[in-house]
Amino acid sequence: MIFEHHILYFKPHCPYCERVLEFCRRNSVSLVMKNISTDRSAFEELVQVGGKSQVPCLVHGGKALYESQDIIEYFVDKIEKER
Ligand SMILES: N[C@@H](CCC(=O)N[C@@H](CS)C(=O)NCC(=O)O)C(=O)O
């Protein structure tokens, strides 16, 4: 499923990010992903929208969702509604 206008901020070696990334891979969730450890402007963008640099973070419509479990539940909900 394509999630337009959604951005997932992550960094490598983060177990919480890996949980969300694995969910995306397994469920064919397609969206823009930005690695804040290699992309300085993505890091700044994240802090500007969400107020902190914690990852994973899903940004959509100017809102930041920070908890990995909440992000996965958000995707599950959207996928189920699509069925
Ligand atoms: N409870 C959060 C934990 C996320 C977390 O601790 N992320 C770490 C990286 S593994 C982080 O971003 N720490 C830096 C910060 O909080 O700015 C979740 O499940 O997503």
The ligand as a Gaussian input file, in Angstrom:
#p B3LYP/6-31G(d) Opt

LIG

0 1
 N        9.502000       3.970000      22.874000
 C       10.098000       4.419000      21.640000
 C       11.609000       4.356000      21.792000
 C       12.350000       4.999000      20.619000
 C       13.803000       5.271000      20.951000
 O       14.244000       5.141000      22.105000
 N       14.574000       5.649000      19.920000
 C       15.973000       6.017000      20.120000
 C       16.847000       5.334000      19.075000
 S       16.895000       3.574000      19.266000
 C       16.154000       7.507000      19.916000
 O       15.676000       8.078000      18.962000
 N       16.889000       8.150000      20.849000
 C       17.315000       9.516000      20.664000
 C       16.300000      10.528000      21.087000
 O       15.359000      10.188000      21.838000
 O       16.429000      11.690000      20.671000
 C        9.585000       3.578000      20.476000
 O        9.097000       2.459000      20.722000
 O        9.607000       4.041000      19.327000

